[in-house]
């Protein structure tokens, strides 16, 4: 039998001390009222004695059935055994009531010197079984609700863990992808025998990776921080493309405290640079602007003569991450010679729990 509060809560689902004390008294008054109505029919001393008999039966019924309940919960803890446990418990209630009522009736008849009438006692056994079953059903109902709540909570935690694992995977996809392209740019600078530019590039690349490391454990960053990261990225790309790469920033300070997926803007800029011609004859123009709670990134479409195979990793990555942490999604529009992607700007309250 559980003695500590922790044990009672673990097995029964709640600390039942006060429930048991109050329940026994209430049950004893109910059974006395139904079968004797002592306080209306007899003098007070006799009524108290009769109620004491009812209290005696109620106490032992409760204690024995509670012990049986605890034993069955330890024996059949699995949810799949619920039906078996409840059926055995019901049979235990019936047996307890019959045996206890019979033995108690014989004992009380001997104490008070009255004749024990089995037929007379049998008339009250069924109502007592029903009352006892309804009383013990409270234990089961509370236990079921608590286990259901726990199951829902554990399922929700499992979903959050799964979502976080997916987000971590997607972030890990994005970071090597960026590093690979950055190293290609560094190789081009080194090929041009520009040591100072290469050193400057490495310094800026270190700053960028500092941002990646700092934002690597979060699902959202402020637009202000993402813009700083994207501007640094464009700065090192200009080491390669010079004035042939033109990026215009039109983002007011009023929206810079909103939230955005880390590295999402950089991935869009990287895609634009990767899939379009950038030359003196055809400079690539990219516009980054805020528009109705969205960050819009658009560029002129300047298709390469030799197309680069695209896995659309960047867009898929961003789309999946938005889907995992919010109800909003990015939109893509390709028309009038422009390729445009709109990223939702979020608040902390819009993040999925």
N, C-alpha and C positions, 0 to 999 in steps of 0.2 A: 504493500500500500504506500503510495507516495506521501512522504512526510513534509517535504519542503514545498514552498510556493512554486519554485521552478519546476519541480517534478509534477506537481498538480497541473500546471499550465501545459507542460509538455504532453502529458497523457490525456487529460480531459479537454484541453483547449482553453481553459480558463481556471482561475482560482475559485473553487466552488464552496469554500467554507461557509460564507454567509448564505449562499443559496441553499446549502444543505440544512443549516440551522433553521432558517426561516421556512424552508419548504417542509421540513418535518412537522413543525408546529401548525402550519396551514393545513397540511394533509391530515393531521390528527383531528383538527376541528371539523374538517369536511367529512371525514369518515364517521365521526361521532354524530354529526348533524344528520347524515343520510341514514344511519342505521339505528341510532338511539334517540337522537334529539334530546340528550340528557338535560341540558340547561333549561329546557322548556317543560319537561315532564317530571323531573325529580327535584328534591331539595338540593341546595347547593353542595353540601358535603357528598351526597351520593352522585351528583352530576360530575363533581371533580374526580371522584373515583372512576366513574365510567370513562371520562375523558382521559384519565391516566392510563386506562387499559388501551384506549385508542392510540395514545402517544407511544405506549410500549410497542404495539404492533407496527406503527408507522416508522419508529426509529429502527427497529430490527429489519423491517422490510427494506428501508432505504440503505442501511449500511451493507446488508448482504448483496443487494442488487448493484450497489456502487462498486463493491469489490469485484463482482462478476463482470461489470462493465470494464473496469480497469484491466482485468485478466484477459478479456477478449480483445481489447485494443492492443495489448502487448502481443497477443498470440496472432492476431490478424491485422497487422498495421497497414497493409496495402489497400489502395482504393478498390482494386478488383475483388477484394474479399468482403466488401461492404455488405452485400446481400447475405452472404453466409453468416457474417458476424451478427447482423441484426436479427436473423431468424433464430440463431442459437441464443441470443440475448432474450428474445421474446419467450422462447421455451423455458429459459432460466427464470424469467419473471413468473410464469405460470407455476413452475415447480416450487419456487420460493414461497409464493403466496399460499399454495395448497399445503405444503409441509409446515410452514410457520404457523398458519392459521390452525391447522390440526393439532400440532404439538402445543401451541399457545393456549388453544381452547381447552385441551385436556388439563394443562397446568393450572389455568385459572379456575376451572371447575373444581379441581382438587383443593386449591387455596380457599375459595369462597364456599366450598361445600355444596355446590349445585350440580345437577345432572348435566353431563355433556351430551348435547343432541347433534350428532353428525348431520342429519338431514336439515336441521335448522341452520347450522353453520354453512352448509353448502349453498344456501340461497344468497349468501352475501359474498361468496368467493368470486363469482364472475364480475360483479361491480368493482370489487377490490382489485382484481386483475386489470380491469379497464382503467381505473384511476392510477394504478401503479405504472401501467404502460404509458399513459399520457404524461405522467411525471417524468419518467425516464426518457421519454421522447424529447423533452426539453434539452437534456444532455446531448442527445444525438443531433438535434437541430442546431444547437450552438456549435458543436464540434464540426458539423458539415459546413456551416457558414464560414467558420474560421479557416477550415482546410480549403474551401473554395477561394476565399480571399487570398490565402497564401499561394495557392496554385496560380491564380491570376497574376499575383505580384511576381512570382518566379518566372512565369511565362513572359511577362513584360521585361523583366531583367534579362532573360535569355535573348529577347528580340533586340534590346539595347546593345548587348554584347555582340550580337551578330552584325548589327548595323555599324557599330564601332569598328569591328574587324574589317567590314567592307570598305569603310572610309579609310582605314589605315592602308589597306591594299591599294586603293585608288591613289592615295597620296604617294605611296612608294612607287607607283607606276609613273607619276608625273615627274618626280625628282630626277631619276636617271635619264628620262627623256630630255629634260632640260640640260642636264650636264653633258650629254652626248653632243647636242647641238652647240653648246658653248665651247666645248673642246675643239670642234670643227672650226669655229670662228677663230679661236686662239691659234690653231695651226695655220690658218690663212695669214694672220698677222705676222707670225714667225717667218713664214715663207717670203714675206715682203721685207725681211731683214730689219724690222722696226722694233729694236729691243725695248726702247722706252715705252712705246705704245703697248708692247706685250706686257711689261711690268704693270703699267696702268690698268690694263685689262684684267690682269690677275688680281690686283687690289680690289677692283670693282666686283669681280666675280666672287671674291671672298666676302664682300659686303652683302652680296645677294644671297650667298649660302648661309650667312648669319641669319638673314630674315627667314630662309627656309627652315632652318633648325628651330628658330624661335616660334614659328607658326606650325611646326610639324605635329604638335600635340593638340591643336585646337581645330574645330570644324568651321569657325567663322573668324574673320579678322575685320578690323575697321577698313572702310574704303580708303581712308587717309593712308594707312600702312600699305595697303595693296597698291595704291597709286605710286608711293615712293619706290616700292619694289619694281613696278612696271617701268617707271621712269629710269631707274638704274639699268634695267634690262635693255631698254631702247638706247641708252647711252653707250653701252658696250657694242650694240649692233651697229651703231653709227661709226664705230671704229672700222667696221668692215664696209659699210655702204655709203658713208659720208652723207652728202646732201641729197643723194638719190632716195634716201628714206626720209619721208616727211610725216611726222606725227603731230597732230594738233590736239591739245587738251582743252576741253571745255566743261570742267566740273566745278561748280560753285562750292564754296566752303560750307554752305548750309547742309550739304548731304554727306560730307566727309566723315561724319560720325556713324553713318549707317554701316551695316555689316555685309560682307561678301565672302564667297568661298575663297580660301587661300590659293594663290597662283592661278586663279581663273582668268584674270585679265592678261597675265603674262602668257598663258597658253593660247589665248586668242590672237595676241600680237605675234607670237611665234608661228602660228598657223598661217597668218596673213603673209608673213615674210617668206615662209617656206614654199607656198604654193603660187606665188605671183612673181612676174618678171620685175626686177629692180635694176634699173640702168639709168644712165644719164639721159637717154632718149625717152625712157619711160620710168620716171621716178614714181615710187609707190606712195600713195597718200592714204594715211590712216587717221580716222577721227575718233577720238574717245570723248563721249559727251554723256551728261546725265539728262534723263528725260522721263518724267512721271514715275519716280521710284524704280527706275531701271538705269543701268549703265550700258550705253549703246556703243558698240565697237563696229565701225564700218570701214570698208576699204574699197578702192577701185579694183575691179576684176581685170587682171592683166595676165591671162593664161600663158603659162610657159609653152614653148613649142614642143619641148620634151617634158611630158607630165611626170611629176614625181608620184609614185604609188602612195596612196593615202589610206591609212588605217582608221582615220578619223578618231584617233586616240584622244586628242585634246577635247573635242566636243563631247564625245561619249563620256569621258572622265568627268567633265563639269556637269553634264546632264545627270549622271548617276548620283553625284554628290549632292546636287540640289534636291533630287528626289528622295534621298535618304534623310535629309535633315529639315526639309520644309515642304509645304504644300505647293510651292511655286516652282516653275520650271523656266528654263531659258527658251527663247524663240529665235528662229533662224529665218532670214528672208534674203532671197537672191533675186534681184530684179533691177532693171534700168542700169545695168553695168556695175551694180554695187553688191557687195556681200556684207550683210549686216547681222550681228548677233546682239540680242538684248539680254543682259544678266539682271535678275531681280536684286534689288537692294533690300536687305532684310533688317528687321529689328530682332533683338534677343527673344522677344515674346513669340516671334513667328517660327522659332526653331522647334522641331518636333521633340516631345518629351519621351 
